[in-house]
Amino acid sequence: MANFYGLLVGIAMGFLIQRVRASSPVVILQNLRLENLGIIKFMATTIAVGMIAVYTLNVFVPQALHFDIKPTYLVGVLLGGLIFGVGFGLGGYCPGTCMVGIGEGRKDAWFAMGGGVVGALVFTLVYTAAIKPIVELMDYGKITVQDLVHLPAIVPALVIGTMFLVVVKVLPTQVKRA
Amino acid sequence: MSTATLPKTGMPNWASLGIIFGLVGTASIVLFGPIGVSGTYPRLIGEAARVLDPAYAASNPYLVRMGGLLRPETFLVIGLVIGGFLGATRDTVRAAKIELPHVGASSNARRYTEAFLAGFLILFGARLAGGCTSGLIISGMQQLSIAGFVFAGGVFATGIGTAKFMQAIRVGGK
């Protein structure tokens, strides 16, 4: 049943990503050049609504939630983000949006996915020699904002979620070009 | 540029679709777990390795830890392709087969090379960090995981830097 739910969630995500144009590399690059902030605002809205919704549910029905917090091994997470960003800025796809792009009939999305398979293969091959030492550096485990501020999770969820929503409301979508 | 898709709410697309996406991400945590995409790539490698070289597959700690493909995240990735297809049917104009996202001179061959190299980097980076846009930025930050915030900071630092750099070298001086 969980697999079927996964499929449904994926279809909904793919549809929404396509409708908001996040699977268009042109639109992603406009966002990364900070000419148009529509996708950045879309992501921030998603995160804000998601964190408020999930931690509100957590107040009432904590047993209904399947949280899975990723570990913060600081060096590897930051370095991975920096490498990911170069690829994101170069190609305008992420691992999910290229799959959406394939569904839409984009040919360059196949190349991004192919590069991704090779990237995952190389990662796997060098894991023991090169990656394991990095992910063991400064590993703080599955820490969250609520662990750091020592408050019930709903508090930072509401504060950060509201901050995000205010920022996306205030920021322009189409930025004037200098 | 982007056209309205849902019944007019007076809300811009990014806001209405963002709210729905946030609720879908929440539904995912209720139904099976947070959304995530990039782990499926090494699981595919793992399945191939178990067929081609079972001894190696069993000896690689990363492949062992990532496990097999029969799990919700794999079906989620299949769903992304279907969702993209369904979304595109609502467009009057088909998506371009190839887009040249950087301003200035380029070619299709150059675009394919860049897309391949970019795919390599996003997967390598995502696996190093333990997640991608969906698993760390969206569902990670949604769960208030510190890793999500750190990863997002890194992605946008070099993402914006690379986009601006590509513009600068192609247009020539900026």
Interface residues (C-beta under 8 A of the other chain):
Chain A: A2 N3 F4 Y5 G6 L7 L8 V9 G10 I11 A12 M13 G14 F15 L16 I17 Q18 R19 V20 R21 S23 S24 P25 V26 V27 I28 L29 L32 R33 L34 N36 G38 I39 K41 F42 M43 A44 T45 T46 I47 A48 V49 G50 M51 A53 V54 Y55 L57 A64 L65 H66 F67 D68 I69 K70 P71 T72 Y73 L74 G76 V77 L78 L79 G80 G81 L82 I83 F84 G85 V86 G87 F88 G89 L90 G91 G92 Y93 C94 P95 G96 T97 C98 M99 V100 G101 I102 G103 E104 G105 R106 K107 D108 A109 F111 A112 M113 G114 G115 G116 V117 V118 G119 A120 L121 V122 F123 T124 Y127 T128 I131 K132 I134 V135 Y140 K142 I143 T144 V145 Q146 L148 A153 P156 A157 I160 V168 T173
Chain B: M1 S2 T5 P12 N13 W14 A15 L17 G18 I19 I20 F21 G22 L23 V24 G25 T26 A27 S28 I29 V30 L31 F32 G33 P34 I35 V37 S38 Y41 P42 L44 I45 G46 A49 N60 P61 Y62 L63 L70 R71 P72 E73 T74 F75 L76 V77 I78 G79 L80 V81 I82 G83 G84 F85 L86 G87 A88 R90 R94 A95 A96 K97 I98 E99 L100 P101 H102 R111 Y112 T113 E114 A115 F116 L117 A118 G119 F120 L121 I122 L123 F124 G125 A126 R127 L128 A129 G130 G131 C132 T133 S134 G135 L136 I137 I138 S139 G140 M141 Q142 Q143 L144 S145 I146 A147 G148 F149 V150 F151 A152 G153 G154 V155 F156 A157 T158 G159 I160 G161 T162 A163 K164 F165 M166 Q167
